[in-house]
Each structure stands twice: as structure tokens, then as C-alpha cells.
Amino acid sequence: MRYISTRGQAPALNFEDVLLAGLATDGGLYVPENLPRFTQEEIASWAGLPYHELAFRVMRPFVTGSIPDADFKKILEETYGVFSHNAVAPLRQLNGNEWVLELFHGPTLAFKDFALQLLGRLLDYVLEKRGERVVIVGATSGDTGSAAIEGCKHCENVDIFILHPHNRVSEVQRRQMTTLFGENIHNIAIEGNFDDCQEMVKASFADQSFLKGTRLVAVNSINWARIMAQIVYYFHASLQLGGPARSVSFSVPTGNFGDIFAGYLARNMGLPINQLIVATNRNDILHRFMSGNQYVKETLHATLSPSMDIMVSSNFERLLFDLHGRNGAAIAGLMDSFKQGGGFSVEQERWTEARKLFDSLAVDDAQTCETIAEVYEQTGELLDPHTAIGVKAARECRRSLDIPMVILGTAHPVKFPDAVQKAGVGKALELPTHLSDLFERDERCTVLPNDLKAVQAFVSQHGNRGKPL
């Protein structure tokens, strides 16, 4: 399997090199040169497989030539063996044909565990084989950071620096990052928003001279391995609901477009998906594109669903690449227009093509709280604010009641007590046993100004297990 850049000017790489590269040298994102496609009979034969075995079937084509089957199977078994539910990603029914796919049974109670528990193990495997050491610099709007640290904390050849927006993540999200200690773990609170953090990561990839020869690796969803891992649970959900003999629709809470892009890939790999709904909050750049062909940067607002407080959706570039016939020059031009002018539209026929599969809805905080309260009253199920946005969008945008609708349950509600409280739900929120003492644990975090040079100087000074790089 070879991977190419969405901007067309970077060399094609194998899986191992893509894992370590993250962002392409031309500023683009890597995608498979040719997407594997499964027959309906092949997909149907996977019904009833344990999650890690299904993951092997779905992801094997992406790592062929880089990781032997036996090694990959072992990695996957270890990855999903740490989840607290035997089904790994169980479905919970809300009504007759509406389901929540619970993606929060991993160590950090968020869907990011599916990819980042795997990413840490893949890095360990590849770096040990190569005899290399790397630095991870990642940005988080709340959940990626803790999942990345949890997944990589035992990696012998990795130093990890996670940037989060100061005072813009929930207390549980922050503590899940800042209470994990290790010589190779560094939490940085940036006096800015998530987009500022994300821009620093991209700028650091563009010029890595501050690392003095050490390689930079991405844990954000610009890293192909994260997208690859997320494809699996679309197949998993479909098989639970009669797929591939019947089509399924999905509503996906998303800010960076990675999770829903994985669903788009699953469909292109042969899984019958009728509809993909982009569910987002007040920071609605994706909704404005899907509903009106306007991809325009606006002011970022803090909301009750902080993991979607994103104004620049990095993974959207991967969809644009396909919509433009995989023309890297066209994507480079679009991204340049966006950087210079803050927005763009695409040709009508390309937008119309996207609309055949995608719908969207932007949900504000009041509607989010209303949905949390409504679902709890009707079913006794308590939703986190991101999942509630997914439910609201599913009910507003659904094309057919006959087709099962699956909402991706992206996080455990205990991570967002403010939203639950504002929704007026009286249920007491209790942390799982392994996090029961979270609020008593010591924290370690460094607050830095919204300044790229200051961040890079910190990384350079504290890398290599506390020894300057």
C-alpha cells in the first residue's frame, strides 16, 4: 500500500513512513493511493467476529508490506483488550430504529482511544524496529490529548508534548492529561484557542529545525493511522444491524472532520451507508459548507461541547481531494485561497456530489441541553453534549425512518458535568473505578503564551526524557 499527498508534491510513502511522517512535506495530508474494496459476501462473513479480529480484516490492506499479519494481530488484540466492555463498541437503542454506538469504553472515556491506543503500539513497534526516537507534538480540544498520552505513555522511544487551550477544556478532560506523569510526558496550556494550538503543530511540522535532527510525529487526526482505526467501527455497527444486507445511516459529532471521513471511507470500501450527517455546534464551518457551499473562517466560540470548538477542520482537505478528482494542484490552490482570504466555495457540481451523501446541522448550547434532558426523560440514557448534538442532528436531518440511524457516542457524560447540570438532569455522575480519585491527583502543566517560538523552545529544552534535544 502506497500513500500520496492531497497536494500532489510530496513523495509517495509506505505505511511505516506515513505513520512517522504525519503531515506531508508539501503541507498536504496523506491518503491511500488506492482504497481497498470489499465484496458484500466478504463483509457478511465477518459477522460475529470479536472487535480486534474485525479490525484486522478491515485494516490489514493498509499495513500490507509494513507489518506482518501475526504481529498486527497481536497489536490489535492488545489495543482493544484494554477496553472495559467486552463488545468494545456496544450499540444502545434509543427508539425503534435509532441507536447510539458507545465509543467511550476505552481508558480515557472517549472515541479517541480507538485510534490512539493503536497508534501508541504501532509507534512502539516501528521505532523499536528502526532504532529511532521521535518527538510528538499534538494539539487537543479536549479528548485527543489524554488519549494520546494514555496510548503513548509507555513508549520507550517517544517524548510527547500536548498543547491544549488554557481554560477551554473541561476539568475532567484537563485532569486526564495533567495527572499522568512521566519523564516523556509534557502538558502545555496555550493562552489561545484550539485553532491556535493546531496551527502551531502544523507550523512545527513545516519547519522542524528546532528539534535539532529529531523527527516530529503527529497524533492528531492528520496522521493517517488514526483515520484508519476509526473506519472499523462503522463496519462493526453495520454488522450488528443487519449489514451489509441492509444500508445504515450515521450521525457523527465532528469538528475536525476525521471521524466522519472514516465513515466516508468505509462506504467507499464497500459498506452500504445511506447517509452521513455532520453534527456540529455553534462553530459551524462544516455545516455552512454542507448546507450552502461556504467554507469560511469565522470567530471561534467557546461552547458546552468543547471538543468541537474548532474553526479550521484539517481533515476536510481529504474529502476535497476526492471531490476534485484527486487533483493535488487544485487542492493546493484551494488551501492557499483559504489561508490568504479565509474562505472559499467549490464548483457547484462538486458541492452537489458531496450533498448526495452528506447532510449537516449546527446545534447551539440551548438545543444541546434540551436534547440531553429529552433523551434522559424518554429513555433514562444520559448523553454527553457531543453525542446529544449527534442525536439532534440525526432527528432533524434523517432522510428515511426505515433505515437504521446510528449516532456515534463520542464521550462519556462524566467528562462534561457542566452540560449535564445545565440540562437539568439530576442524575449523579460518577467516574469509573480507574478514575475515581482523579480530582485528588496532583497535576503538572506548563502555561505558555500563544507564541510558536516559545512553544518550540520548550520542546527543544525538555525533549529526550528531560535532556535538551
C-alpha positions as CSV (number, residue, x, y, z in Angstrom):
1,M,0.0,0.0,0.0
2,R,1.4,3.4,-1.0
3,Y,0.2,6.8,0.3
4,I,0.0,10.1,-1.6
5,S,-0.4,13.7,-0.5
6,T,-3.6,15.7,-1.1
7,R,-1.4,18.5,-2.5
8,G,0.4,16.3,-5.0
9,Q,4.0,17.4,-4.5
10,A,5.3,15.1,-1.7
11,P,6.8,11.7,-2.4
12,A,4.5,8.6,-2.1
13,L,5.3,6.7,1.1
14,N,4.6,3.2,2.6
15,F,2.6,2.8,5.8
16,E,5.6,2.8,8.1
17,D,6.8,6.1,6.7
18,V,3.3,7.6,6.7
19,L,2.9,6.7,10.4
20,L,6.0,8.6,11.2
21,A,5.5,11.5,8.8
22,G,2.0,12.7,9.8
23,L,1.8,15.8,7.6
24,A,3.3,15.6,4.1
25,T,6.3,17.7,3.1
26,D,4.1,19.8,0.8
27,G,1.7,20.7,3.6
28,G,-0.9,18.1,2.5
29,L,-2.4,15.1,4.2
30,Y,-1.6,11.5,3.2
31,V,-4.3,9.2,1.8
32,P,-4.1,5.8,0.2
33,E,-3.2,5.8,-3.4
34,N,-5.8,3.1,-4.0
35,L,-8.6,2.3,-1.5
36,P,-9.2,-1.4,-0.8
37,R,-12.7,-2.5,-1.6
38,F,-14.6,-5.5,-0.1
39,T,-17.4,-7.5,-1.6
40,Q,-20.8,-7.8,0.2
41,E,-20.1,-11.5,0.7
42,E,-16.7,-10.7,2.3
43,I,-18.2,-8.2,4.7
44,A,-21.1,-10.5,5.6
45,S,-18.6,-13.2,6.5
46,W,-17.2,-11.0,9.3
47,A,-20.5,-11.0,11.3
48,G,-19.9,-12.1,14.9
49,L,-16.1,-11.6,14.9
50,P,-14.6,-10.1,18.0
51,Y,-13.7,-6.5,17.5
52,H,-10.0,-7.0,17.2
53,E,-10.5,-9.7,14.6
54,L,-12.8,-7.4,12.6
55,A,-10.2,-4.6,12.9
56,F,-7.6,-6.9,11.4
57,R,-9.8,-7.7,8.4
58,V,-10.6,-4.0,7.7
59,M,-7.2,-2.6,8.3
60,R,-4.9,-5.3,7.0
61,P,-4.7,-3.9,3.4
62,F,-3.5,-0.5,4.8
63,V,-0.4,-2.0,6.5
64,T,0.4,-4.7,4.0
65,G,4.2,-4.7,3.3
66,S,5.0,-2.9,6.5
67,I,3.7,-5.2,9.4
68,P,3.5,-9.0,9.2
69,D,0.0,-10.4,9.8
70,A,0.9,-12.2,13.1
71,D,2.5,-9.0,14.5
72,F,-0.5,-6.9,13.5
73,K,-3.0,-9.3,15.0
74,K,-1.1,-9.2,18.3
75,I,-1.0,-5.4,18.3
76,L,-4.8,-5.2,17.7
77,E,-5.6,-7.8,20.4
78,E,-3.6,-5.8,22.9
79,T,-5.1,-2.5,21.8
80,Y,-8.7,-3.5,22.2
81,G,-8.1,-5.7,25.2
82,V,-7.8,-2.7,27.5
83,F,-11.4,-1.6,26.8
84,S,-13.8,-2.1,29.7
85,H,-16.7,-3.5,27.7
86,N,-16.4,-6.9,26.1
87,A,-18.1,-5.7,22.9
88,V,-15.6,-2.8,22.8
89,A,-18.2,-0.6,20.9
90,P,-21.7,-1.7,22.0
91,L,-24.9,-0.3,20.5
92,R,-27.6,1.1,22.7
93,Q,-31.1,1.6,21.4
94,L,-32.8,4.9,21.9
95,N,-36.0,4.1,20.0
96,G,-37.3,1.8,17.3
97,N,-34.6,2.4,14.7
98,E,-32.2,4.8,16.4
99,W,-29.1,3.7,18.1
100,V,-26.1,5.1,19.9
101,L,-22.7,3.5,19.2
102,E,-20.9,3.8,22.5
103,L,-17.3,4.7,21.7
104,F,-16.3,5.6,25.3
105,H,-15.3,2.4,26.9
106,G,-11.6,2.9,26.4
107,P,-9.2,4.1,29.1
108,T,-9.9,7.9,28.7
109,L,-13.7,7.5,28.1
110,A,-13.7,9.0,24.5
111,F,-13.7,7.7,20.9
112,K,-10.1,8.9,20.5
113,D,-9.0,5.7,22.4
114,F,-9.9,3.6,19.4
115,A,-7.1,5.2,17.3
116,L,-4.6,6.4,19.9
117,Q,-4.3,3.1,21.8
118,L,-3.4,1.6,18.5
119,L,-1.2,4.5,17.4
120,G,1.0,4.2,20.6
121,R,1.5,0.5,20.0
122,L,2.3,1.0,16.3
123,L,4.8,3.6,17.1
124,D,6.5,1.4,19.7
125,Y,6.6,-1.4,17.1
126,V,8.1,0.6,14.2
127,L,10.5,2.7,16.3
128,E,11.9,-0.3,18.1
129,K,12.5,-2.0,14.7
130,R,14.2,1.1,13.3
131,G,16.1,2.0,16.4
132,E,14.7,5.6,16.2
133,R,13.5,8.1,18.8
134,V,10.8,10.7,18.0
135,V,9.0,13.7,19.4
136,I,5.2,14.0,19.4
137,V,3.7,17.5,19.4
138,G,-0.1,17.3,19.3
139,A,-3.0,19.8,19.8
140,T,-6.2,18.9,21.6
141,S,-9.6,20.4,22.0
142,G,-10.1,18.1,25.0
143,D,-10.0,14.3,24.3
144,T,-7.1,13.7,21.9
145,G,-4.6,14.8,24.5
146,S,-5.5,12.4,27.2
147,A,-6.0,9.5,24.8
148,A,-2.6,10.2,23.1
149,I,-0.8,10.4,26.5
150,E,-2.5,7.2,27.7
151,G,-1.7,5.4,24.4
152,C,2.0,6.6,24.3
153,K,3.0,6.9,27.9
154,H,4.8,3.6,27.9
155,C,6.6,4.2,24.6
156,E,10.3,3.9,25.2
157,N,11.3,6.0,22.1
158,V,8.7,8.8,22.3
159,D,8.7,12.2,24.0
160,I,5.1,13.6,24.0
161,F,4.1,17.3,24.2
162,I,0.4,18.0,24.1
163,L,-1.0,21.6,23.6
164,H,-4.5,22.4,24.9
165,P,-6.2,25.8,25.0
166,H,-5.9,27.2,28.5
167,N,-9.2,27.2,30.5
168,R,-11.1,25.9,27.4
169,V,-11.4,22.2,28.2
170,S,-13.5,20.6,30.8
171,E,-11.9,19.9,34.2
172,V,-12.1,16.1,33.7
173,Q,-10.5,16.5,30.3
174,R,-7.7,18.6,31.7
175,R,-7.0,16.4,34.7
176,Q,-6.9,13.3,32.5
177,M,-4.0,14.9,30.8
178,T,-2.2,16.7,33.6
179,T,-2.3,13.9,36.2
180,L,-0.4,11.5,34.0
181,F,3.3,11.8,34.9
182,G,6.4,10.6,33.2
183,E,9.8,11.9,32.1
184,N,8.5,11.8,28.5
185,I,5.1,13.5,29.1
186,H,4.6,17.2,28.9
187,N,1.3,19.1,29.0
188,I,1.3,22.7,27.7
189,A,-1.7,25.1,28.2
190,I,-1.6,27.7,25.4
191,E,-3.1,31.1,26.1
192,G,-5.3,30.9,23.0
193,N,-7.9,28.6,21.4
194,F,-7.7,25.2,19.8
195,D,-7.1,26.6,16.3
196,D,-4.0,28.4,17.6
197,C,-2.7,25.1,19.1
198,Q,-3.4,23.3,15.8
199,E,-1.7,26.0,13.8
200,M,1.4,25.7,16.0
201,V,1.5,21.9,15.3
202,K,1.3,22.4,11.6
203,A,3.9,25.1,11.6
204,S,6.3,22.9,13.6
205,F,5.9,20.1,11.0
206,A,6.6,22.6,8.2
207,D,10.0,23.6,9.9
208,Q,11.4,21.0,12.2
209,S,14.8,22.7,12.6
210,F,14.1,23.5,16.3
211,L,14.3,19.7,17.0
212,K,18.0,19.6,16.0
213,G,17.6,16.4,13.9
214,T,14.9,14.5,15.9
215,R,11.8,13.5,13.9
216,L,8.4,15.0,14.7
217,V,5.4,12.7,14.7
218,A,1.7,13.6,14.6
219,V,-1.0,12.2,16.9
220,N,-3.8,14.5,15.6
221,S,-6.1,13.1,13.0
222,I,-3.8,14.4,10.3
223,N,-2.0,11.1,11.0
224,W,-3.4,8.5,8.6
225,A,-3.2,5.7,11.3
226,R,-5.9,7.5,13.3
227,I,-8.4,7.6,10.4
228,M,-7.6,4.0,9.5
229,A,-8.6,2.8,13.0
230,Q,-11.9,4.7,13.0
231,I,-13.1,3.1,9.8
232,V,-13.5,-0.2,11.7
233,Y,-16.4,0.8,14.0
234,Y,-18.6,1.7,11.0
235,F,-18.3,-1.9,9.8
236,H,-18.8,-3.1,13.4
237,A,-22.1,-1.1,13.8
238,S,-23.4,-2.1,10.4
239,L,-22.8,-5.8,11.0
240,Q,-24.8,-5.5,14.3
241,L,-27.8,-4.1,12.5
242,G,-28.1,-6.5,9.5
243,G,-25.4,-5.0,7.3
244,P,-24.3,-5.4,4.6
245,A,-27.6,-6.8,3.5
246,R,-29.2,-3.5,4.6
247,S,-27.9,0.1,4.5
248,V,-27.3,2.1,7.6
249,S,-27.1,5.9,8.2
250,F,-24.7,7.6,10.7
251,S,-24.8,10.9,12.5
252,V,-21.4,12.0,13.6
253,P,-20.4,14.7,16.1
254,T,-17.4,16.3,14.4
255,G,-15.2,19.4,14.4
256,N,-12.1,18.3,12.6
257,F,-13.9,16.0,10.1
258,G,-11.7,13.0,10.9
259,D,-14.4,10.7,12.4
260,I,-16.9,11.3,9.7
261,F,-14.3,11.0,7.0
262,A,-13.6,7.5,8.3
263,G,-17.3,6.7,7.6
264,Y,-17.0,8.1,4.1
265,L,-14.0,5.8,3.5
266,A,-16.0,2.8,4.9
267,R,-18.7,3.5,2.3
268,N,-16.1,3.7,-0.5
269,M,-14.7,0.4,0.7
270,G,-18.0,-1.3,0.1
271,L,-20.0,-0.8,3.2
272,P,-23.6,0.2,2.4
273,I,-24.1,3.6,4.0
274,N,-27.1,5.6,3.0
275,Q,-26.4,9.0,4.7
276,L,-23.7,10.7,6.8
277,I,-24.8,13.6,8.9
278,V,-22.2,16.2,10.0
279,A,-23.3,17.2,13.6
280,T,-21.6,20.2,14.9
281,N,-22.0,23.1,17.4
282,R,-22.0,26.9,17.1
283,N,-18.6,26.7,15.4
284,D,-20.3,25.6,12.2
285,I,-17.8,25.9,9.3
286,L,-18.6,22.4,8.1
287,H,-22.4,22.9,8.3
288,R,-22.0,26.2,6.3
289,F,-20.2,24.3,3.6
290,M,-22.6,21.3,3.5
291,S,-25.7,23.5,3.6
292,G,-24.5,26.4,1.4
293,N,-21.1,25.7,-0.2
294,Q,-19.4,28.3,2.0
295,Y,-16.2,27.2,3.7
296,V,-15.4,30.5,5.5
297,K,-13.5,31.0,8.7
298,E,-15.3,33.0,11.4
299,T,-14.8,33.8,15.1
300,L,-14.4,30.7,17.3
301,H,-16.8,30.5,20.3
302,A,-16.5,28.5,23.5
303,T,-19.4,26.1,23.9
304,L,-20.6,23.2,26.2
305,S,-19.2,20.8,23.6
306,P,-15.5,21.9,23.6
307,S,-14.1,19.0,21.6
308,M,-15.9,20.6,18.6
309,D,-14.8,24.2,19.3
310,I,-12.8,24.2,16.0
311,M,-13.0,26.6,13.1
312,V,-10.5,25.0,10.7
313,S,-11.3,21.4,10.0
314,S,-8.0,19.8,9.0
315,N,-9.4,16.5,7.6
316,F,-11.8,18.3,5.3
317,E,-8.9,18.6,2.9
318,R,-9.0,14.8,2.4
319,L,-12.7,15.0,1.2
320,L,-11.9,18.0,-1.0
321,F,-9.2,15.9,-2.7
322,D,-11.7,13.3,-3.8
323,L,-14.3,15.9,-4.8
324,H,-11.7,17.4,-7.1
325,G,-10.8,14.2,-8.8
326,R,-7.7,13.7,-6.6
327,N,-6.1,16.8,-8.2
328,G,-3.3,17.9,-5.8
329,A,-2.7,21.2,-7.6
330,A,-6.4,22.1,-7.3
331,I,-6.3,21.4,-3.5
332,A,-3.1,23.3,-3.0
333,G,-4.8,26.3,-4.7
334,L,-7.9,26.0,-2.5
335,M,-5.8,25.8,0.7
336,D,-3.8,28.8,-0.4
337,S,-7.0,30.7,-1.0
338,F,-8.2,29.8,2.4
339,K,-5.0,30.8,4.1
340,Q,-4.9,34.2,2.2
341,G,-8.6,35.1,2.2
342,G,-10.2,33.0,5.0
343,G,-12.6,31.1,2.8
344,F,-13.7,29.5,-0.5
345,S,-16.5,27.8,-2.4
346,V,-16.2,24.9,-4.8
347,E,-17.8,24.4,-8.2
348,Q,-21.5,23.6,-8.0
349,E,-21.2,20.1,-9.3
350,R,-18.6,19.2,-6.8
351,W,-20.7,20.5,-3.9
352,T,-23.7,18.7,-5.3
353,E,-21.7,15.5,-5.4
354,A,-20.9,15.9,-1.7
355,R,-24.6,16.5,-0.9
356,K,-25.6,13.1,-2.3
357,L,-24.2,11.5,0.9
358,F,-23.7,14.3,3.4
359,D,-26.2,16.4,5.4
360,S,-25.5,18.6,8.3
361,L,-26.8,20.6,11.3
362,A,-25.4,23.1,13.7
363,V,-26.7,22.8,17.3
364,D,-26.4,25.5,19.9
365,D,-25.9,25.1,23.6
366,A,-29.6,25.5,24.5
367,Q,-30.6,22.8,22.0
368,T,-27.9,20.6,23.3
369,C,-29.2,20.8,26.8
370,E,-32.7,20.3,25.6
371,T,-31.7,17.1,23.8
372,I,-29.8,15.8,26.9
373,A,-32.9,16.3,29.0
374,E,-35.3,14.9,26.4
375,V,-33.4,11.7,25.9
376,Y,-32.8,11.2,29.6
377,E,-36.6,11.6,30.3
378,Q,-37.6,9.3,27.5
379,T,-35.0,6.5,27.9
380,G,-33.0,7.0,31.1
381,E,-29.9,7.3,29.0
382,L,-27.5,10.2,29.8
383,L,-25.7,11.7,26.8
384,D,-22.6,13.8,26.8
385,P,-23.1,17.1,24.9
386,H,-21.3,16.0,21.7
387,T,-23.4,12.9,21.4
388,A,-26.6,14.9,22.2
389,I,-25.7,17.1,19.2
390,G,-25.4,13.9,17.1
391,V,-28.9,12.9,18.3
392,K,-30.4,16.3,17.5
393,A,-28.8,16.3,14.0
394,A,-30.0,12.7,13.3
395,R,-33.6,13.6,14.2
396,E,-33.6,16.8,12.1
397,C,-31.7,15.6,9.0
398,R,-32.8,11.9,8.7
399,R,-33.8,11.0,5.2
400,S,-35.5,7.7,5.9
401,L,-37.1,6.2,9.0
402,D,-36.8,2.7,7.5
403,I,-33.0,2.8,7.5
404,P,-31.3,2.3,10.9
405,M,-29.7,5.5,12.2
406,V,-26.6,5.2,14.3
407,I,-25.3,8.2,16.3
408,L,-21.7,8.0,17.3
409,G,-21.5,8.3,21.1
410,T,-18.2,10.1,21.3
411,A,-17.6,10.5,25.0
412,H,-18.8,9.5,28.5
413,P,-21.1,12.2,30.0
414,V,-18.9,12.3,33.2
415,K,-16.4,14.3,31.2
416,F,-18.8,17.2,30.8
417,P,-20.7,17.7,34.1
418,D,-21.4,21.4,33.3
419,A,-23.5,20.4,30.3
420,V,-25.4,17.8,32.2
421,Q,-26.0,20.2,35.1
422,K,-27.3,22.9,32.7
423,A,-29.6,20.3,31.1
424,G,-31.3,20.0,34.5
425,V,-30.6,16.3,34.8
426,G,-30.4,15.3,38.4
427,K,-28.5,12.1,37.9
428,A,-25.2,11.9,39.9
429,L,-22.2,11.5,37.7
430,E,-19.6,9.0,38.9
431,L,-16.2,8.4,37.4
432,P,-15.3,4.8,36.6
433,T,-13.3,3.0,39.1
434,H,-9.9,3.5,37.4
435,L,-10.5,7.3,37.5
436,S,-12.3,7.5,40.9
437,D,-9.5,9.5,42.5
438,L,-9.0,11.9,39.5
439,F,-9.9,15.0,41.5
440,E,-7.4,14.2,44.2
441,R,-4.4,13.6,42.0
442,D,-1.6,16.1,41.6
443,E,-1.4,18.0,38.3
444,R,1.5,19.0,36.2
445,C,1.2,21.5,33.4
446,T,3.0,24.5,31.9
447,V,1.1,27.6,30.7
448,L,2.8,29.3,27.7
449,P,1.8,32.3,25.7
450,N,0.3,32.0,22.2
451,D,3.7,32.1,20.6
452,L,5.2,29.5,18.4
453,K,8.8,30.3,19.3
454,A,8.1,29.9,23.0
455,V,6.5,26.5,22.5
456,Q,9.3,25.3,20.2
457,A,11.9,26.4,22.7
458,F,10.1,24.5,25.5
459,V,10.0,21.3,23.3
460,S,13.7,21.7,22.5
461,Q,14.6,22.2,26.1
462,H,12.6,19.4,27.6
463,G,12.7,16.6,25.0
464,N,14.7,13.4,25.2
465,R,13.4,12.5,28.7
466,G,14.2,15.8,30.2
467,K,17.5,16.3,28.4
468,P,17.7,19.1,25.9
469,L,17.5,17.9,22.3
